[in-house]
């Protein structure tokens, strides 16, 4: 059934694009041209969906600016939840900052990540891509295949890089949560859980082929770059 699904068609198109990029990069990258094509393809896709990320950041800043008013409303209507919800939605509507808008870009990005996962982790009709090498290790290699040749150092380098990137994202999450404290019964749990989420990519990297690990490292590095550029603190305007 998947052979006729839109996901299958998108994976086929992505596989053809990676194959074309690999052939294009072959004179420069040699035997690592497919690995280089995966990195370049990931960068291109992330650039295409960057407007969604920018919209998400703008929404977060609008909601952060409303935090003092939200706290005041929660205190004022603490005993009247129905009125509190009406006032909160009215506040967000006036400011053009929907409380659910921040989730929409992430939901819209999900199909892109699904396609890339199916291509780089499963092959989905493009097994030839996973047969290509990275430093002598097939891109389809994974832990269950055992450590032979350069497999251990290649995976080790990628895991160290991925762990370092996850640490950077976790630290930024902690800083963001500290700067914009939230209230409610689940706030404490979220405050402990959210900074741990970036490390989930490291766990995923242990059970997917090398091509998917390379994708995870690339997309996580781009996320760190986006966080650094888009979420950097804005300078406070000097008073006249």
N, C-alpha and C positions, 0 to 999 in steps of 0.2 A: 504493500500500500504506500510505503514511503517513496517508492520509485516514481510515483506520480504526484508527490506532495510538493508544495512550494519550497519547503526546506531542502528537499533533494535537488530541486532545480537550482536553488541558491548555492548549495554546496558544489554542484557541478560547475557553476559559473566561477566560484571562488577557486576551485581546483584548476580550472583552465587559466585563470589569471596568474596563479602562483607558478604554474608550469611555464607560461609565457615570460614571466619575470625571471625565472630560473635560467631560461635560454638566453635572455637578454643580458643577465649578469655573468654568464659563464666565462666570457673572456677576462673578466676582472676577478671573479671569486673562484674560478676553477671548480674543484670538486665540492666546494662548500656553497655553490651557487643556489641550491635549493634552500639551504638554511638561511642564506642572505635574502632570498626571495620571501621567505616566511616573515622575516623581520620587516622588510620593506612593505609587504602587503599589510601587515598589522599596523604599521605607521600610517599608511594611506587610509585604511578603514577608520582608525581613530581620528584622523583629521576630518574625515567626512562627517563623523558624528560629534565633532567638537562643538558645533552650535548648540546641541542639546545640553552638553556639559555647561556651556556658558549660560544658557537659560536657567539651569539648575542653580548655579552659583548666584546669579542675580536674584532668584527667588529666595535663596537662603539669606542673602544680605537684607532683603526687604523684611523677612520675618525676624531676623536678628534685631533690626532697628525698632521693631514693634514690641520687643521683649518687655520693656518697662511698662507699657500700656497693658500688655497681656497679664503681667503680674498684678497690676492694680485691679484689673477686672476680676481676676481670680479671688483676690482678697475681698473685693466689694460684694461679689455674688457667690461666696463660698457656700452659703446655705440654700442657694437657688440654682441648681444645675441647668435647668431649662433656660432661664434668663441668661445665664453665663454663656451657654452655647450660642444663643442668638446674638449676644453682644460681640462674642469673638468672631463669628462669621461676618457680622457687619463691619467690624474693624478691619478684617482681612480684605473684605470686598472694597472698602474705601481706599485702602492702600494698594490695591491690585496685587495682593500677595496671598493667594489661595493656600491654605494649610496643607493641601494635598498636591499642589503643583510640583513640589520638589521631588515627588515620587515618579511623575510622568516621564521625565527624561530617562531615568534608570530603566523603566519598563520598556520604553521605546528602543533602548540600546540592547535589550535582551536578545532579540532575534539575530543581531549581528554576532553576538558572542556565541549563540547556539550554533550558527553556521560554522564559525571558525573552530569551535570545539569539535564538531562532527568531522570537519576536514582534517584537523591536525591530530586529533586523538583516535579517530576511528577510520580515517582514510575515505570511507564511503565512495568506493569506486575509483579512488586515486591512490591505490596502494603503492604505485610507482614512486610517488612523492616520499613515502615513508621508507622506501628502500635506499634513498640517497643518503650520503654520509655527512656527518659533522665531526671533523677531526678524526675520521676513520670509524666513527660509530654510526650505524644506521639510524635514521631519524625515527624509525619504528621501534627501536630498542626500548625496553622498560625493565624495571627491577626484576621481574619474574624471569627474564632471560639470563640472569646471572652476570657477574662482572668479568668481562674478558677484554683484553687489550686496553684501550683508552677509555672504556665505559665509565670506570670509577672516577678518574679525574675530571672528565667532561661533565658528568652529572654533579660531582662535588662543586665545581666552579659555579654551575648554574644554580644549585641549591643555596650556596653561600650568597650569591647575588640576590636571589629571590628573598632570602631571609632578611638581608640588609634592607631591601626595599620595603618589605613588610614592616620592619621596625620603624622606618621613617614614616610610613602611613599611620602606624599605631600611635607614634608620638604626636603626630599632627592631630589625630583624632582626640587624644587626651587634652591637648591644648584648646581645641575647638570646644569641647565639652566644658572645660573649665571656664572659658570665656563667655559661654552662653548657657548658663545653668538652666535646667528645666525642672519642673515640679510634677508631682504625681506619683502614684504608687509604684510605677515601673521605672521611674527615672534612675534610681540607684542601680537596678539590675542592668539597664541599658548602658549606664556609665561604665560598668565593669565589662559588659559584653562587647560593645562596639569597638573598643581598641584591640580586642583579640581577633576580630574578623579578618584583618589582612593576613594573619598567619594561616588562614584556611587555604590560601593558594599554595603554601609550602606542603601541606598535607595532600592536596590534589596532585602536586607534582610528583609525589611518590608512587602514584598508581596510574599515571598516563604515559604514553610514549614520549620519547625525547623531543619530537616535533612540538608536542603540546607544551612541554616544559619551556622550550624556547619561546613559544607564543606567550606563555604566562610571564616570563621574565620581561619580554618586550612590552606587553600591555601594562604590566605593573610599573615599569620604569616610566612609561608615558603618563600613567596616573600620578606618579610622584611629581613629574614635570608640570602637569596641569595644576596639581595642588599648590605647587610652589609659585607658579605664575598667576593663576586666577584667584587663589585664595590668600595672596599675600596681604598683609595689613595695609589699609589705605592711609596715606599721610593725613594728619589732622591739619586742616587749613589754618593758617596763622590769622590771628585776630587783627583787625585793622587798628 
